[in-house]
């Protein structure tokens, strides 16, 4: 039943071969205490039977079928453009929400008109004692990671401002998206939320975290947690983030921060710690180095386009360089912390 004055919230669920997990996601949306909801499933050219499954079991869901896999950014942008809500939620198909999740996200985002996004408390599905993300933390070379990743879930219980929200499950104010634009489709996948976070921050928008908005996430269900493609995209996209948004001085200093991170990641690869350690358990250290070099070469090839975007974003910036540096003080991680996170 629609409560008088309650605005429509659109939920965009991006699906790719999600027949094993999408049911839990959509059932949890049906059980939400907040109404009205518009549920839009954007399918990225799935080859399993998930499209037929959704049509048969969730006839109320609006389906958009892409002819090819447009990635996280392209697929979600299609859904956002089709949304009619005042607020738009982005939700992974392998995520499941507590019944009050959307109600809590809306309650938080409406506390201040400067809040353009609301972040949920995301737990690992099947390992609910561990956090997947409580917002996003950032590093001075453009890399980011889920705030509190793999820490105890009984932490991060205070509502408050974070750098930005994880793209796994977050609520956006449509007004913010109209102002800053949608996801950068050149990213394809990974760091899309970080990129949008920087764009939002530089335009003066903020993000609030609500620990009562609980989400359970089957991490990397759509792709391998430590695949070569993921390593390539994460490294390529973090460099693009830095070039697009960081002050020139920070770009220079960022090279030293990258060297520091690489030092700890090399240690992790050697002693099987952090994401680098996990990767080299399945692949060789040489392959890891090769992928990182490939990512840097890819960025070099696309520098003209990236610098063009940098110029465009600089013209829209509403905060000072001092305020940008302050974001790292408030929401940043050290090289050791980010290198040893899995």
N, C-alpha and C positions, 0 to 999 in steps of 0.2 A: 504494500500500500504506500502510495506517495504521500509524504508529509508535506503539508502546505509550506511553500516557499523553498523546498529542498531542490537545489539545482541538479540537473542531469550530470552524471559522471560517466564518461566514456572509458571503457577498459579495452586496451589494445593488447591482444595475445598473439605473439608471433609464433607460428608453428612450422617446424620442419622435421618430418619423420618422427612425430611425437606420439604415435599410437600407444606407446608404453607408459606415457605420463600425463597426457593432456586431459584425460578424464578427471583426475584428481584436481587439476587446476580449475576446470569449468564447474565441477560440483561445488568447490569452495566458493566460487563466485555466486552460484545460485543460493548459497547459504548466507550471503552477506546480510548484515542487519541494516545496512544503508540502502535506500532506494530513492530515486530511480537510477538504474544502471543501464547503460548501453554496452553490450558485449560484442566486440568485433574480433574475429579470428582472421589474421592474415596468414595465408599459407604460402610458404616459399618453395613451391614446386616439389612438394613431398612425393616420395616414391613408395611409401608404405600405404596402409589403408586408413590413415588418420583422417583424411578429408571425409570419406564415406562414413567413418565412425562418428564424427562430429555431426554431420548432417542427420544421421539416423537417431542419435541419442540427445542432441541439443538443437532442436529445430528453431528455437528462439534466437540462436546466435546468428549474427550477420557474418557471412563468409566472403572473403576477398581472396581470389586465387591468382597468384602470380605465375606467369609462364616460366620464370626462371628464378633461381635463388638470388635474391637481392641483398642478402646479408642482414645483419641486425639493423643497421641504419636505414637501408632502403626499404626493407619490409615494414619497419615501424613507422617510417614516414608516410607510407601508403595508408596505414591505419589511422594515423593522426589526421591526415587530410580528409578522411571520411568521417571523422568524429564530429558529433554535434554538441558535446558536453561543454560546460563551463570549465570543468577540470578534466584532465585526461590522465589515466593511469596506464603505465607501461608495465607489462607483466610477462615474465617468461612462462613458456608452456610447462616447464618442469617445477613450477612454484605452486604452493598451496597456501591459502590465506586462512588465518583465524577469522571467525565470523564478524568480529568488530574491526577488522583491519582497515577497511576503506573509510569507515566512520571516523576512526581515530586519525587517519592521515588528513582527512578533510578538516577535522577539528583543529589540528595543528596549523595547517597552511592558512587558515582563516584568522589566525591570531595577529597577523601583520600583513599589510598589503605588499610589503617588500619581499615576503616569502613567495618565491616562484616555484618552489619544489618542496615536497615533504618526503622524508626518508623513513623507511621501515626498519624494524629489527629482524634481520634475516638469519635464521638458524639452519644448520645443515640437516636436511631430511634424513632420518635414520640415525643421526648423531646429534640429537636435540640439545645435548649438553654443551655443544660447541657453536660458536658464532661463524657465520659466513661473512656478514657485513652489518655494520651499524652506521651506514653512511660511507663516505670515501675519505681516505687520507692521501696526501700528496707528497711527492719528493721533488727536489729542486732540479731534476733533469727531465721532468715531464711525466715520469712514471707515477702510477697511482695503485692503490690496493684497497680492498675492503677494510674499513676501520674495525679493528678488533678481530680480524680474520684468524680463526682457529683458537681464539681465546675462550675462556669459560663463558657460557651463555648467561650466567647470573650476574654479569657485569653490564655496564652501559645502560643503566636503568634510569638515567636522568634525561628528561626532555630538554633539548637545546639545539643550538645552531651547529651544523657541520658544514664541511666544504661543499659537498653536494651529495646526491642520492645515487645509490647503486641502480643501474638500469635493469636489474633483475625484477624489482618491484618498487615503483615510485609513483608519486602523484605530482603532476605538473599543472600549474595555472595556465590556462590557454592564453591569457594575456601575455605571459612571459614568452611563450613560444611564438606568438605573433610579433613580439618585439625582437627576439634574438634569432629566430629561425629554427629549423628542425635539425636532426642529426646530420653530420657530414657523411655523405654516402661514399666518399673516397676511402673511408675507414673500413668499410665492409663489416668488420666485427672487432670487438675489443677496444676499450678506451673511448668508445662513443659517448658514454656517460661523462667521462672526465672532460672530454672536449666540450660537450655542452655545458658542463659545470664551469669551465673557464670562461666561456662566452657569456654565461649568465652572470658570473661574478664581475667580470669587467664591465658589464652593462649596469651594475648596481643591484642585481637581484641576490637574494639570500636563500638558504635552505634550512629547514628545521627537521630535526630527528625526533620521532615519537617511538619510545620503547614499547608502547602498548599495541603498536601496529605490527603484529607478529606474522612472519612469513616463514614457511619451511621450503628449503630449496635443495633440489637434487643437483648438486654442483656439477657443471660441465656435462649434463646429460646429452646435449646435442653434439658435443665434440669431446675428443680426448682431453683430459685435464692438462696433459703435458705433451701435446702433439707438436711436431715441427711447424705446422701451419700456425698454431696459436702463438708459439714463440716468435715467429716471424712477424705476425700482425701486431703483437703487443709491443715489440721493439720498434717496428716501423712507425706505428701510430703514436707512441710516446714522443718520438723525435718530432713528428709533425705537430703535436700539441705544443711542445716547447717553442718551435719556430713561429707558430701562429700567434702565440699569446705573450710570451715572456719578453720583458725589457731586454735590450741588446746586451747590457752588462751581465744579466743573469744567464743569457745564452752562452757567453764566454765562460763564466764561472761554472755553468752547468756541465761543461766538459770535464772538469775536475770532480764534480759530484758523480758523474757517470763512471769515471775511473775508479772512484772509491767503491761504488756499487759493484763494478765488475770484479774488484779485488775480493770482496766478500762472496760474490757469486762463484768465483773460481775456487775459493776455499770450500764453499758449499758443494760444488761439483766434485771436488777431491774427497771430501769427507761425508758426502751424501746428506747434506743439510739443505733445507729450503727447496724452492722450486727447481733450481739448477741441479741440486742433488737428485731430486726425483726424476728429472729429465734424463740425466746421464746414467741412471739405473736401467733405463730402457734403450737409450741411444748413446752414442759415443760422445766424448768431450769434443772431439774434432768436429762432429756434426753440429754441435751447439755453436762453436766458433764460426763455422761456415754459414749457419743461419743468421747470426748476428751481422756478419759482413754483408750478406745478401740484403738484410733490412736497411743497412746504411746506404748501400748502392741504390736501392729502390728510392730512398728519400732524395738522393742526389739527382736522380733522373727526373724527379717531380718537383724540384726546387722552384722553378718559375711559378707553378700553380700554387704551391704552398706560400710563397712570398706574396703572391697576389692576394691570397686570403688574409695574410698578415696585415697587409695595407688596408684592406676593407675593415677588418676588426679594429684596427687602431683608430680609425675614424669614428667608430661607434663607442669607444671606451669612455666610461664615466667615472672611473676611479684612477687614483694617482699611482705612480710606481711605488711609492712608500706603502700604500695600501696593499699593493700586490705582494711585496715582501712580507707584509704583516700576515698574509694568508698562510705562508709557510710556518710562521711562528705559531699560529693558532692551530693549524690543521696538518702540519708536516710530520714526516717520519725521518729517521736517520738512515744512512746507507746500510748499516748492519741490520736494522729492523726490517727494512723492505727486502733485503736480499735473502733473509732467512725465513721469510713468510712463504708458505707453500701455496 
